[in-house]
Amino acid sequence: MVGMIDDAELSKALETGAGFKPAIRSVDYKSVQDELVFGTQWGNLTFARKDVPIFRDVPATRMKDVYVSEAGIHIDDLDLDVNSAGLLEAIFRELGNSLASSY
């Protein structure tokens, strides 16, 4: 069979994965401000929901269900699963593009 791994490979992968720390450690949705607050190792980063690409089309009423796991940011009922490092990269790429086009 293609793709089968043995117990030693699985153990090594799990051990390697245990060394990774998520880029976003907590998430809080502030409904009055329609903002997301991401807790990171550098401090809290606050963004308007409309400025976070993956959450733009998520109804505000569903944002109360957002949470962080070891793998990323989730909203279970929407089957939304976002890698936290990738999310930060996308946000800052958009910010950089926005700043570049304003000059």
Residue frames as qw, qx, qy, qz and C-alpha x, y, z in Angstrom:
[[0.000, 0.886, 0.463, 0.000, 0.00, 0.00, 0.00],
 [0.363, 0.458, -0.025, 0.811, 1.14, 3.49, -0.79],
 [0.227, -0.658, 0.037, -0.717, 1.21, 6.01, 2.04],
 [0.822, -0.491, -0.290, -0.010, 1.45, 3.59, 4.97],
 [0.106, 0.709, -0.520, 0.464, 3.74, 4.63, 7.79],
 [0.685, -0.154, -0.679, 0.215, 5.10, 2.46, 10.54],
 [0.544, -0.768, -0.323, 0.100, 4.98, 3.11, 14.28],
 [0.601, -0.310, 0.010, 0.736, 8.53, 4.50, 14.37],
 [0.207, 0.325, 0.333, 0.861, 7.74, 7.07, 11.66],
 [0.335, -0.744, -0.443, -0.371, 4.51, 8.04, 13.42],
 [0.633, -0.634, -0.241, 0.374, 6.31, 8.45, 16.74],
 [0.489, -0.090, 0.131, 0.858, 9.00, 10.60, 15.13],
 [0.009, 0.519, 0.414, 0.747, 6.38, 12.80, 13.44],
 [0.478, -0.771, -0.399, -0.136, 4.48, 13.25, 16.70],
 [0.645, -0.471, -0.114, 0.590, 7.68, 14.08, 18.56],
 [0.342, 0.144, 0.251, 0.894, 8.65, 16.65, 15.92],
 [0.172, -0.644, -0.464, -0.584, 5.18, 18.19, 15.94],
 [0.559, -0.696, -0.401, 0.204, 5.25, 18.54, 19.73],
 [0.521, -0.259, -0.022, 0.813, 8.10, 21.02, 19.35],
 [0.093, 0.417, 0.371, 0.824, 6.02, 23.47, 17.30],
 [0.008, -0.462, -0.540, 0.704, 4.18, 26.28, 19.02],
 [0.286, 0.725, 0.587, 0.219, 1.13, 27.86, 17.40],
 [0.275, 0.286, 0.076, 0.915, 1.60, 31.38, 16.05],
 [0.407, -0.455, -0.056, -0.790, -1.75, 32.41, 17.53],
 [0.183, 0.031, -0.885, 0.427, -2.27, 31.23, 21.10],
 [0.137, 0.504, 0.707, -0.477, -5.71, 32.71, 21.71],
 [0.008, -0.300, -0.484, -0.822, -8.51, 34.38, 19.78],
 [0.059, 0.514, 0.626, -0.584, -11.28, 36.60, 21.04],
 [0.110, 0.494, 0.553, 0.662, -14.07, 38.12, 18.97],
 [0.012, -0.357, -0.375, 0.856, -15.27, 41.55, 20.09],
 [0.245, 0.567, 0.751, 0.233, -18.77, 41.77, 18.61],
 [0.013, 0.891, 0.273, -0.362, -19.43, 45.45, 19.42],
 [0.071, -0.742, 0.392, 0.538, -16.28, 46.52, 17.56],
 [0.897, 0.429, 0.048, -0.097, -16.48, 43.63, 15.05],
 [0.177, 0.776, -0.600, 0.082, -12.82, 42.89, 15.82],
 [0.956, -0.074, -0.261, 0.115, -10.64, 39.84, 16.31],
 [0.239, -0.830, 0.480, -0.155, -7.96, 39.87, 18.97],
 [0.907, 0.186, -0.355, 0.126, -5.21, 37.32, 18.37],
 [0.559, -0.761, 0.331, 0.008, -2.96, 36.50, 21.31],
 [0.804, 0.469, -0.295, 0.218, 0.59, 35.81, 20.12],
 [0.775, -0.271, -0.216, 0.529, 3.98, 35.44, 21.75],
 [0.337, 0.247, 0.024, 0.908, 4.60, 39.11, 20.83],
 [0.166, 0.221, 0.387, -0.880, 1.39, 40.39, 22.43],
 [0.437, 0.557, 0.668, -0.228, -2.17, 40.90, 21.28],
 [0.077, -0.052, 0.513, 0.854, -2.88, 41.84, 17.67],
 [0.348, 0.548, 0.587, -0.483, -6.28, 43.41, 17.01],
 [0.052, -0.020, 0.622, 0.781, -7.81, 43.56, 13.55],
 [0.595, 0.244, 0.111, -0.758, -11.18, 44.58, 12.20],
 [0.713, 0.116, 0.689, -0.052, -12.88, 41.38, 11.01],
 [0.641, 0.745, 0.123, -0.138, -13.21, 42.86, 7.50],
 [0.173, 0.833, -0.521, -0.065, -9.40, 43.09, 7.39],
 [0.442, -0.317, 0.839, -0.021, -8.90, 39.37, 8.07],
 [0.355, 0.250, -0.644, -0.630, -9.31, 37.64, 4.69],
 [0.251, -0.105, -0.959, -0.086, -10.71, 34.29, 5.82],
 [0.038, -0.438, -0.747, 0.499, -13.26, 35.84, 8.21],
 [0.138, 0.119, -0.172, -0.968, -14.68, 38.55, 5.91],
 [0.511, -0.105, -0.550, -0.653, -17.55, 36.38, 4.72],
 [0.332, -0.249, -0.866, 0.279, -18.25, 34.68, 8.05],
 [0.317, -0.740, -0.355, -0.475, -21.48, 36.05, 9.51],
 [0.035, -0.542, 0.475, -0.693, -20.80, 38.08, 12.66],
 [0.780, -0.353, 0.131, -0.500, -23.30, 35.91, 14.53],
 [0.974, 0.055, -0.210, 0.071, -21.05, 32.86, 13.93],
 [0.373, 0.636, -0.469, 0.487, -17.87, 34.51, 15.19],
 [0.568, -0.590, 0.359, -0.448, -18.79, 33.71, 18.80],
 [0.989, -0.063, 0.116, -0.062, -17.86, 30.10, 17.99],
 [0.578, 0.666, -0.405, 0.241, -14.24, 30.83, 17.00],
 [0.730, -0.633, 0.255, 0.020, -11.52, 29.12, 19.02],
 [0.278, 0.714, -0.643, -0.015, -7.85, 28.13, 18.87],
 [0.977, -0.182, 0.110, 0.004, -6.48, 24.60, 18.92],
 [0.612, -0.465, 0.453, 0.452, -2.96, 23.28, 18.47],
 [0.564, 0.272, 0.595, 0.504, -3.46, 23.24, 14.71],
 [0.128, 0.268, 0.301, 0.906, -5.03, 26.63, 14.13],
 [0.301, 0.140, 0.302, -0.894, -8.22, 28.63, 14.37],
 [0.041, -0.238, -0.941, -0.235, -11.59, 26.93, 14.03],
 [0.546, 0.057, 0.199, -0.811, -15.30, 27.42, 13.71],
 [0.325, -0.025, 0.945, -0.012, -16.65, 23.88, 13.88],
 [0.518, 0.534, 0.584, -0.324, -20.16, 24.38, 12.48],
 [0.455, 0.806, -0.137, -0.353, -18.74, 26.11, 9.39],
 [0.935, 0.077, 0.177, 0.296, -16.01, 23.48, 8.95],
 [0.269, 0.906, -0.206, 0.252, -13.54, 26.38, 9.02],
 [0.845, -0.408, 0.094, 0.333, -10.00, 25.38, 9.93],
 [0.364, 0.896, -0.146, 0.209, -7.23, 27.96, 9.45],
 [0.782, -0.024, -0.235, 0.577, -3.50, 27.54, 10.02],
 [0.282, -0.900, -0.185, 0.275, -2.56, 30.35, 12.40],
 [0.443, -0.428, 0.351, 0.706, 0.88, 31.07, 10.89],
 [0.284, 0.323, 0.653, 0.624, -0.64, 31.16, 7.41],
 [0.062, -0.859, -0.504, -0.063, -3.39, 33.48, 8.61],
 [0.336, -0.798, 0.025, 0.499, -0.91, 35.97, 10.05],
 [0.416, -0.145, 0.534, 0.722, 1.13, 35.81, 6.86],
 [0.181, 0.577, 0.658, 0.448, -1.98, 36.57, 4.77],
 [0.178, -0.912, -0.330, 0.163, -2.98, 39.49, 6.99],
 [0.368, -0.697, 0.208, 0.579, 0.47, 41.07, 6.90],
 [0.406, 0.119, 0.622, 0.659, 0.84, 40.47, 3.15],
 [0.086, 0.776, 0.556, 0.285, -2.42, 42.37, 2.58],
 [0.301, -0.888, -0.107, 0.331, -1.25, 45.12, 4.92],
 [0.463, -0.381, 0.418, 0.683, 2.04, 45.38, 3.01],
 [0.301, 0.392, 0.650, 0.576, 0.25, 45.51, -0.34],
 [0.073, -0.890, -0.448, -0.043, -2.10, 48.17, 0.99],
 [0.369, -0.788, 0.080, 0.486, 0.77, 50.29, 2.27],
 [0.467, -0.128, 0.544, 0.685, 2.75, 49.87, -0.96],
 [0.219, 0.560, 0.629, 0.492, -0.16, 50.99, -3.10],
 [0.159, -0.915, -0.346, 0.136, -0.79, 54.09, -0.97],
 [0.362, -0.680, 0.229, 0.595, 2.60, 55.61, -1.86]]
